[in-house]
Amino acid sequence: MNLSNYIINDIKPLNSKSKISDLQLLFNQLTYSHIPVEDDNKIYLGCLSETDAHCFESNKHLDEYKYSIETFFVRDSTLWLDVLEAFAVNSTNIMPVLDSNNKYLGYYELNDIINLFGETPFFTESGGILVIEKGINDYSLSEVSQIVELNNGKILGAFISKMTSDLIQVTLKIESSGLNEIIQTFRRYSYTIVSGHEEDGYYETLKDRSDYLNKYLNI
């Protein structure tokens, strides 16, 4: 997936000799969490956050607060999932983009990158959502794929949605006309079905029998 079309360059980095008042004014005009900063040689130094900027003395210069500069960025060759991770790790909604020579090219906006996720087959293709869970030492992605494919299903997407020291939870998007058969096979392989976005016949049968028993006992 080519991200170059999503690079925005309408905000130029502030020079490190600029006044803090200039930075504060920018934050008042924009909705970004950070603003890029460069030195006199047009070398990218990092970003200053809005939270910090409003704590600084407005008559001072940016380079007097170098200790607050956050040096995060991505390359123009960085994969979009890694770009999304960089957003999350740095708690920002703007991500500076540098080329292989460390030249500042512009930035990515968080909403644009999130929207790309919405265009993947995980969201655009029809299918069932299945959340499974198993002991972390017993989990195998190849086994998960095999179970789905043995039941004539196709995995459209998968990601680890939760992980602890002893358990792992995987969310699957599956193209299949028989999600219930896949669910039953996962149970036979000792997977816990956390959620299945299609009728789970096994669960419904147990529920019906339980309801019938409760009615009988209440007679």
C-alpha positions as CSV (number, residue, x, y, z in Angstrom):
1,M,0.0,0.0,0.0
2,N,1.6,3.3,-1.2
3,L,1.3,6.0,1.4
4,S,3.0,8.7,-0.6
5,N,-0.3,10.2,-1.7
6,Y,-1.2,10.8,2.0
7,I,1.8,13.0,2.8
8,I,0.7,16.5,3.7
9,N,3.1,19.4,3.6
10,D,0.9,22.4,4.4
11,I,2.6,22.8,7.8
12,K,6.3,23.7,7.6
13,P,8.4,22.9,10.6
14,L,9.1,25.8,12.9
15,N,12.6,27.0,13.2
16,S,14.2,26.3,16.5
17,K,15.0,30.0,16.8
18,S,11.3,30.9,16.6
19,K,9.5,32.2,19.7
20,I,7.3,30.1,21.9
21,S,4.5,32.5,21.2
22,D,4.7,31.5,17.5
23,L,4.3,27.9,18.5
24,Q,1.4,28.7,20.9
25,L,-0.3,30.6,18.1
26,L,-0.1,27.6,15.8
27,F,-1.6,25.3,18.3
28,N,-4.5,27.8,18.8
29,Q,-5.2,27.7,15.1
30,L,-4.7,24.0,14.5
31,T,-6.1,20.8,16.0
32,Y,-2.8,18.9,16.0
33,S,-1.1,17.5,19.1
34,H,2.4,18.3,17.9
35,I,4.3,20.7,15.7
36,P,7.5,19.7,13.9
37,V,10.7,21.7,14.6
38,E,13.9,22.1,12.5
39,D,17.2,23.8,12.9
40,D,18.8,26.5,10.7
41,N,20.1,23.9,8.3
42,K,16.5,22.6,7.7
43,I,17.3,19.4,9.6
44,Y,14.3,17.9,11.4
45,L,14.8,17.9,15.1
46,G,11.5,16.5,16.3
47,C,8.2,17.7,17.6
48,L,6.9,19.8,20.5
49,S,3.6,18.9,22.0
50,E,0.7,21.3,22.6
51,T,0.6,20.3,26.3
52,D,4.2,21.4,26.8
53,A,3.9,24.5,24.6
54,H,1.3,26.1,26.8
55,C,3.5,25.6,29.8
56,F,6.4,27.4,28.2
57,E,7.2,31.1,28.6
58,S,5.9,32.8,25.4
59,N,8.8,35.3,25.1
60,K,11.5,32.5,25.0
61,H,12.7,30.6,22.0
62,L,12.1,27.0,21.0
63,D,15.7,26.0,21.3
64,E,15.6,26.9,25.0
65,Y,13.3,23.9,25.5
66,K,15.2,21.3,23.4
67,Y,14.9,18.9,26.3
68,S,11.1,18.7,25.5
69,I,11.5,17.9,21.8
70,E,10.1,14.4,21.0
71,T,12.2,12.9,18.2
72,F,9.6,10.5,16.6
73,F,9.1,10.2,12.8
74,V,8.6,7.5,10.1
75,R,10.2,7.0,6.7
76,D,8.4,7.5,3.4
77,S,9.0,3.7,3.0
78,T,7.5,2.7,6.4
79,L,4.6,0.2,6.0
80,W,1.2,1.6,7.0
81,L,0.7,-0.8,10.0
82,D,4.1,0.4,11.4
83,V,3.0,4.0,10.8
84,L,-0.2,3.3,12.7
85,E,1.9,1.8,15.5
86,A,4.1,4.9,15.6
87,F,1.0,7.1,16.1
88,A,-0.2,4.9,19.0
89,V,3.3,4.7,20.7
90,N,3.8,8.4,20.6
91,S,0.2,9.5,21.4
92,T,0.1,11.9,18.5
93,N,-2.3,12.8,15.6
94,I,0.5,14.1,13.3
95,M,3.5,12.0,12.1
96,P,6.5,13.6,10.4
97,V,7.8,11.8,7.3
98,L,11.5,11.7,6.4
99,D,13.2,10.2,3.4
100,S,16.3,8.0,3.5
101,N,18.5,11.1,3.6
102,N,16.5,12.5,6.7
103,K,14.9,15.2,4.6
104,Y,11.5,16.3,5.9
105,L,8.8,15.5,3.4
106,G,5.7,16.4,5.3
107,Y,3.5,14.5,7.7
108,Y,0.7,11.9,7.9
109,E,-2.5,12.7,9.6
110,L,-3.9,10.1,12.0
111,N,-7.4,10.0,10.5
112,D,-6.0,9.3,7.0
113,I,-4.1,6.3,8.2
114,I,-7.0,4.9,10.2
115,N,-9.2,5.3,7.2
116,L,-6.8,3.1,5.2
117,F,-7.5,0.3,7.7
118,G,-11.2,0.7,6.9
119,E,-10.5,0.0,3.3
120,T,-8.9,-3.4,3.8
121,P,-10.7,-6.6,3.1
122,F,-11.1,-7.1,6.8
123,F,-13.8,-4.4,6.7
124,T,-14.9,-4.2,3.0
125,E,-15.5,-8.0,2.3
126,S,-18.5,-9.8,3.7
127,G,-17.9,-12.5,6.2
128,G,-18.2,-13.6,9.8
129,I,-16.2,-12.2,12.8
130,L,-14.9,-14.9,15.1
131,V,-12.9,-14.3,18.3
132,I,-11.1,-17.3,19.7
133,E,-8.9,-17.8,22.7
134,K,-6.3,-20.4,23.8
135,G,-3.3,-20.9,26.0
136,I,-0.4,-18.9,24.7
137,N,1.9,-21.9,24.6
138,D,-0.7,-24.0,22.7
139,Y,-1.6,-21.4,20.1
140,S,-0.6,-21.8,16.5
141,L,-1.5,-19.5,13.6
142,S,-0.9,-22.4,11.2
143,E,-3.4,-24.5,13.1
144,V,-5.9,-21.7,13.1
145,S,-5.6,-21.3,9.3
146,Q,-5.8,-25.1,8.9
147,I,-9.1,-25.3,10.9
148,V,-10.7,-22.6,8.8
149,E,-9.5,-24.0,5.5
150,L,-10.5,-27.6,6.3
151,N,-14.0,-26.3,6.7
152,N,-13.9,-24.6,3.3
153,G,-13.4,-21.1,4.8
154,K,-11.0,-18.3,3.9
155,I,-9.3,-15.9,6.3
156,L,-9.8,-12.3,5.2
157,G,-7.9,-10.9,8.2
158,A,-6.6,-11.8,11.6
159,F,-5.0,-9.9,14.5
160,I,-4.1,-10.6,18.1
161,S,-6.7,-8.6,20.0
162,K,-5.6,-9.5,23.5
163,M,-2.6,-11.2,25.1
164,T,-1.7,-12.0,28.7
165,S,1.1,-14.1,30.2
166,D,-0.9,-17.3,29.7
167,L,-3.7,-16.6,27.1
168,I,-3.9,-15.2,23.6
169,Q,-7.0,-13.9,21.9
170,V,-7.3,-13.7,18.1
171,T,-10.0,-11.9,16.1
172,L,-10.7,-13.5,12.7
173,K,-12.6,-12.3,9.7
174,I,-13.7,-15.4,7.8
175,E,-15.4,-15.8,4.4
176,S,-17.5,-18.9,4.8
177,S,-21.0,-20.2,4.3
178,G,-20.6,-22.4,7.3
179,L,-19.1,-20.5,10.2
180,N,-20.9,-22.7,12.7
181,E,-18.9,-25.8,11.5
182,I,-15.7,-23.8,11.9
183,I,-16.7,-22.8,15.4
184,Q,-17.4,-26.5,16.4
185,T,-14.0,-27.5,15.0
186,F,-12.2,-24.8,17.0
187,R,-14.0,-26.2,20.1
188,R,-12.8,-29.7,19.3
189,Y,-9.2,-28.3,19.2
190,S,-9.7,-26.8,22.7
191,Y,-10.2,-23.2,21.6
192,T,-12.6,-21.0,23.6
193,I,-15.1,-19.2,21.4
194,V,-15.2,-15.7,22.9
195,S,-17.5,-14.3,20.2
196,G,-19.0,-15.4,16.9
197,H,-20.8,-12.9,14.7
198,E,-23.1,-15.5,13.2
199,E,-25.5,-17.9,14.7
200,D,-23.6,-20.4,16.9
201,G,-25.8,-23.5,16.7
202,Y,-24.1,-25.3,19.5
203,Y,-24.5,-22.5,21.9
204,E,-28.1,-21.9,20.8
205,T,-28.9,-25.6,21.3
206,L,-27.5,-25.6,24.8
207,K,-29.4,-22.3,25.6
208,D,-32.7,-23.8,24.3
209,R,-32.2,-26.9,26.4
210,S,-31.3,-24.8,29.5
211,D,-34.4,-22.7,29.0
212,Y,-36.6,-25.8,28.6
213,L,-35.1,-27.3,31.8
214,N,-35.7,-24.1,33.7
215,K,-39.3,-24.0,32.5
216,Y,-39.8,-27.7,33.5
217,L,-38.4,-27.1,37.0
218,N,-40.6,-24.1,37.5
219,I,-43.8,-26.0,36.7
